[in-house]
Amino acid sequence: MATIDNKETTRRVRAEVARRNIDSTMLNVAVLGTTVHFTGFIGKLRSHEEVDLKEEMETITHLVQMHCGVREVIWETKVRT
């Protein structure tokens, strides 16, 4: 079971992802210590077809490391078309 800190970090990571212009409805977030694991699918929003998903993933990685006390981010996701 996740600790309170992991639950809070998970909440903060999800909030950072939600601020981005990507479809993250099928994205799973797991926090283990100072590591965040993203699994599942990400995609472009219909209203933001110009978004570069790789760039968004890099931005999310940077933001969660800066704001959420995360040291490592692992992406095991697929792009949903």
Secondary structure by P-SEA (a helix, b strand, c coil): cccaaaaaaaaaaaaaaaacccccccbbbbbcccbbbbcbbbbbccccccccaaaaaaaaaaaaaacccccbbbbbccccc
